Amino acid sequence: MVLKSLDRQLLPLQGGVAEGYESVARCFSEQLKRGAQIGAGFAVYRRGECVVDLWGGLADVATKRPWNRDTRLVGFSITKGFAAMAFHLLADRGLVDWEAPVAQYWPEFARAGKESMSVATLLNHRGGLAHLDAKLTLADCLDPARADVVRDALEAQRPSHTPGTQQGYHAITFGMYARELFERIAGEDLGVFLRREVFEPTGSDAWLGTPASEEPRFATLYPPKAAARVVNLASRAFTEPQSMEARVFRDFLSPRSVGRAAFLNPSTPGNDMRAYNEPAVTRKVLAWASATASAQGIARAYLPFASRGAFEGRHYLRPESLVPTYRRVGWSDRDLVLQKPLGWSGGFVKEERHIFCPNPESFGHPGMGGALGWADPVEELTIGYIMNRMDWRVRSARILELCRTLYDCEALTEPRQL
């Protein structure tokens, strides 16, 4: 599909859009002009063809280095969506049974009340393992010499509630458990598997375990300052007491907060999220946060998952393997950690219909600060969004605005169903 060049009025935005998607370019351009973005990329594919390919702003403020089409940075929990892809490929090949006990593949997991916990319960954030009692650091997770210590902490952890009865987002521990489980089943590195089985064949530039050759294309990450984040959350608690952010703030004030424990252990020096965009982290396979990609790379990785398991003549998994992902396997009206309605299916997020996509069959994974990887099998549409100005909200207003504008486009207004 030929993309139309952008009107000069939309500068400094770069790229192009297909006929009928011009409103998305206008929306993104306005975000750049009003300073909502520092630098960002937004890519959309429909039925295997790129219909939105936009980027703009600065990759680095100090040097004025521009954001380019292939600019990349850490996607935080977009990584969890990539890990979920790997498990779906294993399940399609008969190598993992969602309802089998985790201990069938990882015998040492069968400790402290986890003996019968299923793979689905663990990967759908219903295992009561959102936090760890053992105090760990990010450095522990990066050091191969500490691998046994980290593994023992995972195996010794007792669920905070009866597995399967409640849902609490495993913000960090999901990736810790998922990587160990995957590699015991597959017998190989999760990052290597994803690169060979998903990223390279789809033409995605995503990496989990990013090589040094990709680092010149890294953008600088700009998280909100801790004090500003607290002020914003506290203000929301007073002005909109029923908002997600207000509920998160009140939960964090509790000494027994599950959310606080979920996000702060393993700890990061100074609780500074910029550490995750440093080579010491991005070169490692941290299955909760360390994947890097451009917007194009994120969108392309989801292409087979939005098209019944196939893309460009290659069958990645059988169509029937994806059918369960179209419905919510797990749902909570208030997740114990994110304090909002949320669901899961095979490790993928199943959001409220008004958040990213109106079609309930859609799935994917957002990342801290606003990044997004998403698949809509109804429209056969994928979304990739990455930016360097992190938002303090649970769901960034910028990606919500872009997604609403996308689904208001004339090409997507006719109702369809699978």
C-alpha positions as a Markdown table, in Angstrom:
| # | Residue | x | y | z |
|---|---|---|---|---|
| 1 | Met | 0.0 | 0.0 | 0.0 |
| 2 | Val | 1.3 | 3.4 | -1.0 |
| 3 | Leu | 1.5 | 5.9 | 1.9 |
| 4 | Lys | 0.6 | 9.5 | 1.3 |
| 5 | Ser | 3.3 | 12.1 | 2.0 |
| 6 | Leu | 2.4 | 14.4 | 4.9 |
| 7 | Asp | 1.1 | 18.0 | 4.5 |
| 8 | Arg | 3.8 | 20.6 | 5.3 |
| 9 | Gln | 1.4 | 21.9 | 8.0 |
| 10 | Leu | 2.0 | 18.7 | 10.0 |
| 11 | Leu | 5.8 | 19.2 | 10.3 |
| 12 | Pro | 7.8 | 18.4 | 12.4 |
| 13 | Leu | 6.0 | 15.1 | 12.0 |
| 14 | Gln | 7.6 | 12.7 | 9.5 |
| 15 | Gly | 6.4 | 9.6 | 7.6 |
| 16 | Gly | 3.1 | 9.0 | 5.9 |
| 17 | Val | -0.3 | 7.5 | 6.1 |
| 18 | Ala | -2.7 | 5.6 | 3.7 |
| 19 | Glu | -5.8 | 7.2 | 2.3 |
| 20 | Gly | -8.4 | 7.6 | 5.0 |
| 21 | Tyr | -5.9 | 7.7 | 8.0 |
| 22 | Glu | -5.0 | 11.4 | 7.7 |
| 23 | Ser | -6.7 | 12.2 | 11.0 |
| 24 | Val | -4.1 | 10.1 | 12.8 |
| 25 | Ala | -1.3 | 12.2 | 11.4 |
| 26 | Arg | -3.0 | 15.4 | 12.5 |
| 27 | Cys | -3.5 | 14.0 | 16.0 |
| 28 | Phe | 0.2 | 12.9 | 16.3 |
| 29 | Ser | 1.3 | 16.3 | 14.9 |
| 30 | Glu | -0.7 | 18.2 | 17.5 |
| 31 | Gln | 0.8 | 16.1 | 20.3 |
| 32 | Leu | 4.3 | 17.1 | 19.1 |
| 33 | Lys | 3.4 | 20.8 | 18.6 |
| 34 | Arg | 1.9 | 21.1 | 22.1 |
| 35 | Gly | 4.8 | 19.4 | 23.7 |
| 36 | Ala | 3.0 | 16.2 | 24.8 |
| 37 | Gln | 5.8 | 14.2 | 23.1 |
| 38 | Ile | 9.5 | 14.7 | 23.2 |
| 39 | Gly | 10.1 | 12.0 | 20.5 |
| 40 | Ala | 7.9 | 9.1 | 19.5 |
| 41 | Gly | 6.9 | 6.7 | 16.7 |
| 42 | Phe | 3.5 | 5.3 | 15.8 |
| 43 | Ala | 3.0 | 2.4 | 13.3 |
| 44 | Val | -0.2 | 0.6 | 12.3 |
| 45 | Tyr | -0.7 | -2.3 | 10.0 |
| 46 | Arg | -4.0 | -3.5 | 8.5 |
| 47 | Arg | -4.3 | -6.8 | 6.7 |
| 48 | Gly | -0.6 | -7.1 | 6.5 |
| 49 | Glu | 0.0 | -3.7 | 5.0 |
| 50 | Cys | 1.3 | -0.5 | 6.7 |
| 51 | Val | -1.3 | 2.2 | 6.8 |
| 52 | Val | 0.3 | 4.5 | 9.4 |
| 53 | Asp | 4.0 | 5.1 | 9.6 |
| 54 | Leu | 4.7 | 8.2 | 11.7 |
| 55 | Trp | 7.6 | 9.6 | 13.8 |
| 56 | Gly | 8.9 | 12.9 | 15.0 |
| 57 | Gly | 10.4 | 15.0 | 17.8 |
| 58 | Leu | 13.8 | 14.4 | 19.5 |
| 59 | Ala | 15.5 | 11.2 | 20.4 |
| 60 | Asp | 17.8 | 13.3 | 22.7 |
| 61 | Val | 17.1 | 16.8 | 24.0 |
| 62 | Ala | 20.6 | 17.7 | 24.9 |
| 63 | Thr | 22.1 | 17.0 | 21.5 |
| 64 | Lys | 18.9 | 17.8 | 19.5 |
| 65 | Arg | 19.3 | 14.4 | 17.8 |
| 66 | Pro | 16.1 | 13.8 | 15.8 |
| 67 | Trp | 13.8 | 10.8 | 16.2 |
| 68 | Asn | 14.0 | 8.6 | 13.1 |
| 69 | Arg | 11.9 | 5.8 | 11.7 |
| 70 | Asp | 14.3 | 3.2 | 13.3 |
| 71 | Thr | 14.8 | 5.0 | 16.6 |
| 72 | Arg | 14.4 | 2.5 | 19.4 |
| 73 | Leu | 14.3 | 2.3 | 23.2 |
| 74 | Val | 13.2 | 0.0 | 26.0 |
| 75 | Gly | 9.5 | -0.9 | 25.9 |
| 76 | Phe | 9.1 | -2.0 | 29.5 |
| 77 | Ser | 6.1 | -4.3 | 29.8 |
| 78 | Ile | 5.7 | -4.6 | 26.0 |
| 79 | Thr | 8.3 | -7.3 | 26.7 |
| 80 | Lys | 5.6 | -9.3 | 28.5 |
| 81 | Gly | 3.6 | -9.4 | 25.3 |
| 82 | Phe | 6.6 | -10.8 | 23.4 |
| 83 | Ala | 7.0 | -13.4 | 26.1 |
| 84 | Ala | 3.4 | -14.3 | 25.7 |
| 85 | Met | 4.0 | -14.8 | 22.0 |
| 86 | Ala | 6.6 | -17.4 | 22.8 |
| 87 | Phe | 4.3 | -19.4 | 25.0 |
| 88 | His | 1.6 | -19.4 | 22.4 |
| 89 | Leu | 4.0 | -20.8 | 19.9 |
| 90 | Leu | 5.0 | -23.5 | 22.4 |
| 91 | Ala | 1.4 | -24.3 | 23.1 |
| 92 | Asp | 0.6 | -24.6 | 19.4 |
| 93 | Arg | 3.4 | -27.1 | 19.0 |
| 94 | Gly | 2.1 | -29.2 | 21.8 |
| 95 | Leu | 5.1 | -28.4 | 24.1 |
| 96 | Val | 3.1 | -26.8 | 26.9 |
| 97 | Asp | -0.4 | -27.4 | 28.2 |
| 98 | Trp | -2.0 | -24.2 | 29.7 |
| 99 | Glu | -3.9 | -26.2 | 32.3 |
| 100 | Ala | -1.0 | -28.4 | 33.3 |
| 101 | Pro | 0.7 | -27.6 | 36.7 |
| 102 | Val | 3.8 | -25.4 | 36.4 |
| 103 | Ala | 5.6 | -28.1 | 38.4 |
| 104 | Gln | 5.2 | -30.5 | 35.6 |
| 105 | Tyr | 7.8 | -28.5 | 33.7 |
| 106 | Trp | 9.6 | -27.0 | 36.7 |
| 107 | Pro | 9.6 | -29.5 | 39.6 |
| 108 | Glu | 11.2 | -27.1 | 42.1 |
| 109 | Phe | 8.3 | -24.7 | 41.7 |
| 110 | Ala | 6.2 | -27.1 | 43.7 |
| 111 | Arg | 6.8 | -25.4 | 47.1 |
| 112 | Ala | 5.0 | -23.2 | 49.5 |
| 113 | Gly | 1.5 | -23.8 | 48.2 |
| 114 | Lys | 2.3 | -23.7 | 44.5 |
| 115 | Glu | 2.1 | -27.4 | 43.9 |
| 116 | Ser | -1.0 | -27.4 | 41.7 |
| 117 | Met | -0.8 | -23.9 | 40.2 |
| 118 | Ser | -1.4 | -24.2 | 36.4 |
| 119 | Val | 0.6 | -22.5 | 33.7 |
| 120 | Ala | -2.5 | -20.4 | 32.8 |
| 121 | Thr | -3.0 | -19.3 | 36.4 |
| 122 | Leu | 0.6 | -18.1 | 36.6 |
| 123 | Leu | 0.8 | -16.4 | 33.2 |
| 124 | Asn | -2.6 | -14.7 | 33.7 |
| 125 | His | -1.5 | -13.0 | 36.9 |
| 126 | Arg | -3.8 | -15.0 | 39.1 |
| 127 | Gly | -1.1 | -16.9 | 41.0 |
| 128 | Gly | -0.7 | -14.6 | 44.0 |
| 129 | Leu | 2.9 | -14.1 | 43.1 |
| 130 | Ala | 2.9 | -10.4 | 42.4 |
| 131 | His | 5.6 | -9.7 | 44.9 |
| 132 | Leu | 8.6 | -11.5 | 46.5 |
| 133 | Asp | 9.4 | -11.7 | 50.2 |
| 134 | Ala | 13.1 | -12.1 | 49.5 |
| 135 | Lys | 14.7 | -8.7 | 48.9 |
| 136 | Leu | 16.4 | -8.6 | 45.5 |
| 137 | Thr | 17.9 | -5.9 | 43.3 |
| 138 | Leu | 18.0 | -5.3 | 39.6 |
| 139 | Ala | 21.7 | -6.0 | 39.8 |
| 140 | Asp | 20.9 | -9.5 | 41.2 |
| 141 | Cys | 18.8 | -10.2 | 38.1 |
| 142 | Leu | 21.6 | -9.1 | 35.8 |
| 143 | Asp | 24.4 | -11.1 | 37.5 |
| 144 | Pro | 24.7 | -14.7 | 36.3 |
| 145 | Ala | 26.5 | -15.6 | 39.5 |
| 146 | Arg | 23.3 | -14.6 | 41.4 |
| 147 | Ala | 20.9 | -16.7 | 39.2 |
| 148 | Asp | 20.6 | -19.4 | 41.9 |
| 149 | Val | 19.7 | -16.9 | 44.5 |
| 150 | Val | 17.0 | -15.4 | 42.3 |
| 151 | Arg | 15.6 | -18.8 | 41.3 |
| 152 | Asp | 15.4 | -19.9 | 44.9 |
| 153 | Ala | 13.5 | -16.7 | 45.8 |
| 154 | Leu | 10.9 | -17.6 | 43.1 |
| 155 | Glu | 10.6 | -21.2 | 44.1 |
| 156 | Ala | 10.3 | -20.4 | 47.9 |
| 157 | Gln | 7.7 | -17.7 | 47.4 |
| 158 | Arg | 4.3 | -18.5 | 49.0 |
| 159 | Pro | 1.2 | -17.1 | 47.1 |
| 160 | Ser | -0.4 | -14.1 | 48.8 |
| 161 | His | -3.8 | -15.7 | 48.2 |
| 162 | Thr | -5.2 | -19.0 | 47.0 |
| 163 | Pro | -4.0 | -19.3 | 43.3 |
| 164 | Gly | -6.8 | -18.6 | 40.8 |
| 165 | Thr | -9.1 | -16.8 | 43.2 |
| 166 | Gln | -7.8 | -13.2 | 42.8 |
| 167 | Gln | -5.9 | -11.2 | 40.2 |
| 168 | Gly | -2.9 | -8.9 | 40.8 |
| 169 | Tyr | -0.6 | -7.7 | 38.1 |
| 170 | His | 2.8 | -9.4 | 38.4 |
| 171 | Ala | 4.6 | -6.3 | 37.3 |
| 172 | Ile | 8.1 | -7.7 | 37.6 |
| 173 | Thr | 7.7 | -11.3 | 38.8 |
| 174 | Phe | 5.7 | -12.3 | 35.6 |
| 175 | Gly | 8.9 | -12.0 | 33.6 |
| 176 | Met | 11.0 | -13.7 | 36.2 |
| 177 | Tyr | 8.7 | -16.8 | 36.4 |
| 178 | Ala | 7.9 | -16.7 | 32.6 |
| 179 | Arg | 11.6 | -16.9 | 31.5 |
| 180 | Glu | 12.5 | -19.7 | 33.9 |
| 181 | Leu | 9.4 | -21.7 | 32.9 |
| 182 | Phe | 9.9 | -21.1 | 29.1 |
| 183 | Glu | 13.6 | -22.1 | 29.1 |
| 184 | Arg | 12.9 | -25.3 | 31.1 |
| 185 | Ile | 10.3 | -26.2 | 28.5 |
| 186 | Ala | 12.0 | -25.1 | 25.3 |
| 187 | Gly | 15.6 | -25.7 | 26.4 |
| 188 | Glu | 16.9 | -22.5 | 24.9 |
| 189 | Asp | 17.2 | -18.8 | 25.6 |
| 190 | Leu | 13.9 | -16.9 | 25.4 |
| 191 | Gly | 15.4 | -14.0 | 23.5 |
| 192 | Val | 17.1 | -16.3 | 20.9 |
| 193 | Phe | 13.8 | -18.1 | 20.4 |
| 194 | Leu | 11.8 | -14.9 | 19.8 |
| 195 | Arg | 14.4 | -13.5 | 17.4 |
| 196 | Arg | 14.4 | -16.7 | 15.3 |
| 197 | Glu | 10.7 | -17.5 | 15.5 |
| 198 | Val | 9.0 | -14.1 | 15.5 |
| 199 | Phe | 11.1 | -11.0 | 15.1 |
| 200 | Glu | 13.3 | -12.0 | 12.1 |
| 201 | Pro | 10.6 | -13.7 | 10.0 |
| 202 | Thr | 8.2 | -10.8 | 10.5 |
| 203 | Gly | 10.8 | -8.2 | 9.7 |
| 204 | Ser | 10.6 | -6.8 | 13.2 |
| 205 | Asp | 13.6 | -4.9 | 14.6 |
| 206 | Ala | 12.6 | -6.0 | 18.2 |
| 207 | Trp | 15.2 | -7.6 | 20.4 |
| 208 | Leu | 15.0 | -9.2 | 23.9 |
| 209 | Gly | 18.7 | -9.1 | 24.7 |
| 210 | Thr | 19.7 | -6.2 | 22.4 |
| 211 | Pro | 23.1 | -6.4 | 20.8 |
| 212 | Ala | 25.6 | -3.5 | 21.0 |
| 213 | Ser | 25.2 | -2.9 | 17.3 |
| 214 | Glu | 21.6 | -1.5 | 17.9 |
| 215 | Glu | 22.6 | 1.0 | 20.7 |
| 216 | Pro | 23.4 | 3.9 | 18.4 |
| 217 | Arg | 19.7 | 4.0 | 17.6 |
| 218 | Phe | 18.6 | 4.3 | 21.2 |
| 219 | Ala | 16.6 | 7.3 | 22.3 |
| 220 | Thr | 17.2 | 8.9 | 25.7 |
| 221 | Leu | 14.5 | 8.0 | 28.2 |
| 222 | Tyr | 12.8 | 10.8 | 30.1 |
| 223 | Pro | 10.7 | 9.4 | 33.0 |
| 224 | Pro | 8.8 | 11.8 | 35.3 |
| 225 | Lys | 10.7 | 12.9 | 38.4 |
| 226 | Ala | 9.7 | 11.0 | 41.5 |
| 227 | Ala | 8.4 | 14.1 | 43.2 |
| 228 | Ala | 6.4 | 15.2 | 40.2 |
| 229 | Arg | 4.9 | 11.7 | 40.0 |
| 230 | Val | 3.8 | 11.8 | 43.6 |
| 231 | Val | 2.3 | 15.3 | 43.3 |
| 232 | Asn | 0.4 | 14.3 | 40.2 |
| 233 | Leu | -1.0 | 11.2 | 41.8 |
| 234 | Ala | -1.9 | 13.0 | 45.1 |
| 235 | Ser | -3.6 | 15.7 | 43.1 |
| 236 | Arg | -5.7 | 13.1 | 41.2 |
| 237 | Ala | -6.6 | 11.5 | 44.5 |
| 238 | Phe | -8.3 | 14.7 | 45.5 |
| 239 | Thr | -9.8 | 15.9 | 42.2 |
| 240 | Glu | -10.8 | 12.5 | 40.8 |
| 241 | Pro | -11.0 | 10.1 | 43.8 |
| 242 | Gln | -12.4 | 7.2 | 41.8 |
| 243 | Ser | -9.8 | 7.4 | 39.0 |
| 244 | Met | -7.2 | 4.6 | 38.5 |
| 245 | Glu | -4.4 | 6.9 | 39.6 |
| 246 | Ala | -6.2 | 7.9 | 42.8 |
| 247 | Arg | -6.8 | 4.3 | 43.7 |
| 248 | Val | -3.1 | 3.4 | 43.0 |
| 249 | Phe | -2.0 | 6.4 | 45.1 |
| 250 | Arg | -4.2 | 5.3 | 48.1 |
| 251 | Asp | -3.0 | 1.7 | 47.7 |
| 252 | Phe | 0.7 | 2.8 | 47.8 |
| 253 | Leu | 0.1 | 4.6 | 51.1 |
| 254 | Ser | -0.9 | 1.3 | 52.8 |
| 255 | Pro | 1.9 | -0.5 | 54.6 |
| 256 | Arg | 0.6 | -3.7 | 53.2 |
| 257 | Ser | 0.3 | -2.5 | 49.6 |
| 258 | Val | 0.5 | -5.3 | 47.1 |
| 259 | Gly | 1.1 | -2.8 | 44.4 |
| 260 | Arg | 4.0 | -1.1 | 46.1 |
| 261 | Ala | 5.6 | -4.5 | 46.7 |
| 262 | Ala | 5.0 | -5.6 | 43.1 |
| 263 | Phe | 6.8 | -2.6 | 41.6 |
| 264 | Leu | 9.6 | -2.0 | 44.1 |
| 265 | Asn | 11.2 | -5.5 | 44.4 |
| 266 | Pro | 13.6 | -6.3 | 42.8 |
| 267 | Ser | 14.6 | -2.7 | 43.5 |
| 268 | Thr | 16.2 | -0.3 | 41.0 |
| 269 | Pro | 18.9 | 2.2 | 42.3 |
| 270 | Gly | 17.1 | 5.4 | 43.3 |
| 271 | Asn | 13.9 | 3.9 | 41.7 |
| 272 | Asp | 15.2 | 5.5 | 38.5 |
| 273 | Met | 13.6 | 3.9 | 35.4 |
| 274 | Arg | 16.4 | 5.3 | 33.2 |
| 275 | Ala | 18.4 | 2.3 | 34.3 |
| 276 | Tyr | 16.3 | 0.1 | 32.2 |
| 277 | Asn | 17.4 | 1.9 | 29.0 |
| 278 | Glu | 21.1 | 1.4 | 29.7 |
| 279 | Pro | 23.1 | -1.3 | 27.9 |
| 280 | Ala | 23.7 | -3.2 | 31.1 |
| 281 | Val | 20.0 | -4.0 | 31.1 |
| 282 | Thr | 18.9 | -4.0 | 27.5 |
| 283 | Arg | 21.6 | -6.5 | 26.6 |
| 284 | Lys | 20.0 | -9.0 | 29.1 |
| 285 | Val | 16.9 | -11.0 | 28.8 |
| 286 | Leu | 14.6 | -9.6 | 31.5 |
| 287 | Ala | 11.3 | -10.9 | 30.3 |
| 288 | Trp | 9.3 | -8.2 | 32.1 |
| 289 | Ala | 11.0 | -5.1 | 30.8 |
| 290 | Ser | 14.2 | -5.2 | 28.7 |
| 291 | Ala | 13.0 | -5.6 | 25.1 |
| 292 | Thr | 13.8 | -2.8 | 22.8 |
| 293 | Ala | 12.2 | -1.9 | 19.4 |
| 294 | Ser | 11.0 | 0.9 | 17.2 |
| 295 | Ala | 7.3 | 1.5 | 16.6 |
| 296 | Gln | 7.6 | -0.4 | 13.4 |
| 297 | Gly | 9.3 | -3.3 | 15.1 |
| 298 | Ile | 6.5 | -3.6 | 17.7 |
| 299 | Ala | 3.7 | -3.5 | 15.1 |
| 300 | Arg | 5.4 | -6.0 | 12.8 |
| 301 | Ala | 6.0 | -8.5 | 15.6 |
| 302 | Tyr | 2.2 | -8.8 | 16.2 |
| 303 | Leu | 1.3 | -9.3 | 12.5 |
| 304 | Pro | 0.8 | -13.1 | 12.7 |
| 305 | Phe | -1.2 | -12.8 | 15.9 |
| 306 | Ala | -3.7 | -10.3 | 14.2 |
| 307 | Ser | -4.1 | -12.5 | 11.1 |
| 308 | Arg | -5.1 | -15.9 | 12.5 |
| 309 | Gly | -1.5 | -17.1 | 12.9 |
| 310 | Ala | -0.2 | -16.4 | 9.4 |
| 311 | Phe | 1.7 | -13.7 | 7.6 |
| 312 | Glu | 3.1 | -13.5 | 4.1 |
| 313 | Gly | 2.5 | -17.2 | 3.5 |
| 314 | Arg | 4.2 | -18.4 | 6.6 |
| 315 | His | 2.1 | -20.2 | 9.3 |
| 316 | Tyr | 3.4 | -19.3 | 12.7 |
| 317 | Leu | 0.6 | -21.1 | 14.6 |
| 318 | Arg | -2.8 | -22.7 | 13.8 |
| 319 | Pro | -5.8 | -20.4 | 13.7 |
| 320 | Glu | -7.6 | -22.5 | 16.3 |
| 321 | Ser | -4.7 | -21.9 | 18.7 |
| 322 | Leu | -5.5 | -18.2 | 18.9 |
| 323 | Val | -9.2 | -18.6 | 19.4 |
| 324 | Pro | -9.0 | -18.7 | 23.2 |
| 325 | Thr | -7.0 | -15.5 | 23.1 |
| 326 | Tyr | -10.0 | -13.7 | 21.6 |
| 327 | Arg | -11.9 | -14.0 | 24.9 |
| 328 | Arg | -11.1 | -13.1 | 28.4 |
| 329 | Val | -9.7 | -16.2 | 30.3 |
| 330 | Gly | -9.4 | -14.1 | 33.4 |
| 331 | Trp | -11.0 | -10.8 | 34.5 |
| 332 | Ser | -11.1 | -8.6 | 37.5 |
| 333 | Asp | -13.2 | -5.5 | 38.1 |
| 334 | Arg | -10.3 | -4.2 | 40.1 |
| 335 | Asp | -6.9 | -5.7 | 39.7 |
| 336 | Leu | -5.1 | -5.8 | 43.1 |
| 337 | Val | -2.1 | -3.9 | 41.7 |
| 338 | Leu | -3.3 | -1.6 | 38.9 |
| 339 | Gln | -6.5 | -0.9 | 40.7 |
| 340 | Lys | -8.6 | -1.0 | 37.5 |
| 341 | Pro | -10.7 | -3.4 | 35.5 |
| 342 | Leu | -8.4 | -5.7 | 33.6 |
| 343 | Gly | -8.3 | -9.2 | 32.0 |
| 344 | Trp | -5.8 | -11.6 | 30.6 |
| 345 | Ser | -5.6 | -14.5 | 28.2 |
| 346 | Gly | -2.4 | -16.5 | 27.8 |
| 347 | Gly | -0.2 | -13.8 | 29.1 |
| 348 | Phe | -1.7 | -11.1 | 26.9 |
| 349 | Val | -3.7 | -8.1 | 28.3 |
| 350 | Lys | -7.4 | -8.0 | 27.6 |
| 351 | Glu | -8.4 | -4.4 | 28.2 |
| 352 | Glu | -11.7 | -2.6 | 28.6 |
| 353 | Arg | -13.3 | -2.0 | 25.2 |
| 354 | His | -12.9 | 1.8 | 25.4 |
| 355 | Ile | -9.2 | 1.8 | 26.2 |
| 356 | Phe | -7.2 | 0.8 | 23.1 |
| 357 | Cys | -9.7 | -0.9 | 20.8 |
| 358 | Pro | -13.5 | -1.3 | 20.6 |
| 359 | Asn | -13.2 | -5.0 | 19.6 |
| 360 | Pro | -13.2 | -7.3 | 22.7 |
| 361 | Glu | -11.2 | -9.9 | 20.7 |
| 362 | Ser | -8.1 | -7.7 | 20.7 |
| 363 | Phe | -5.1 | -8.2 | 22.9 |
| 364 | Gly | -1.5 | -7.2 | 23.4 |
| 365 | His | 0.5 | -5.5 | 26.1 |
| 366 | Pro | 1.1 | -1.8 | 27.1 |
| 367 | Gly | 4.4 | -0.7 | 28.7 |
| 368 | Met | 5.1 | 1.6 | 31.6 |
| 369 | Gly | 5.0 | 5.2 | 30.5 |
| 370 | Gly | 2.7 | 4.7 | 27.5 |
| 371 | Ala | 4.3 | 2.3 | 25.0 |
| 372 | Leu | 2.0 | -0.2 | 23.3 |
| 373 | Gly | 2.0 | -3.4 | 21.3 |
| 374 | Trp | -1.5 | -4.4 | 20.2 |
| 375 | Ala | -3.3 | -6.9 | 17.9 |
| 376 | Asp | -6.9 | -6.6 | 16.7 |
| 377 | Pro | -7.9 | -9.8 | 14.9 |
| 378 | Val | -11.3 | -8.4 | 13.9 |
| 379 | Glu | -9.7 | -5.7 | 11.7 |
| 380 | Glu | -6.5 | -7.7 | 11.2 |
| 381 | Leu | -4.7 | -4.6 | 12.6 |
| 382 | Thr | -1.6 | -4.2 | 14.7 |
| 383 | Ile | -0.3 | -1.1 | 16.6 |
| 384 | Gly | 3.2 | -0.2 | 17.7 |
| 385 | Tyr | 3.9 | 2.9 | 19.7 |
| 386 | Ile | 7.1 | 3.9 | 21.5 |
| 387 | Met | 8.1 | 7.2 | 23.1 |
| 388 | Asn | 10.8 | 8.6 | 25.3 |
| 389 | Arg | 8.7 | 11.0 | 27.5 |
| 390 | Met | 7.1 | 8.6 | 30.0 |
| 391 | Asp | 3.7 | 9.3 | 31.4 |
| 392 | Trp | 2.9 | 9.1 | 35.1 |
| 393 | Arg | -0.6 | 7.8 | 34.5 |
| 394 | Val | -1.6 | 4.1 | 34.5 |
| 395 | Arg | -2.7 | 4.5 | 30.8 |
| 396 | Ser | -1.1 | 7.4 | 28.9 |
| 397 | Ala | -3.5 | 10.0 | 27.5 |
| 398 | Arg | -1.4 | 10.2 | 24.3 |
| 399 | Ile | -1.8 | 6.6 | 23.2 |
| 400 | Leu | -5.5 | 6.7 | 24.2 |
| 401 | Glu | -6.0 | 9.7 | 21.9 |
| 402 | Leu | -4.1 | 8.1 | 19.1 |
| 403 | Cys | -6.1 | 4.9 | 19.3 |
| 404 | Arg | -9.4 | 6.7 | 19.5 |
| 405 | Thr | -8.5 | 8.7 | 16.4 |
| 406 | Leu | -7.4 | 5.6 | 14.6 |
| 407 | Tyr | -10.6 | 3.7 | 15.2 |
| 408 | Asp | -12.6 | 6.8 | 14.2 |
| 409 | Cys | -11.0 | 6.7 | 10.8 |
| 410 | Glu | -13.4 | 6.1 | 7.9 |
| 411 | Ala | -11.6 | 2.8 | 7.0 |
| 412 | Leu | -12.4 | 1.3 | 10.4 |
| 413 | Thr | -16.0 | 2.5 | 11.0 |
| 414 | Glu | -17.9 | -0.3 | 9.4 |
| 415 | Pro | -18.7 | -3.0 | 12.0 |
| 416 | Arg | -17.1 | -6.4 | 11.4 |
| 417 | Gln | -16.7 | -9.6 | 13.3 |
| 418 | Leu | -14.6 | -12.7 | 13.3 |
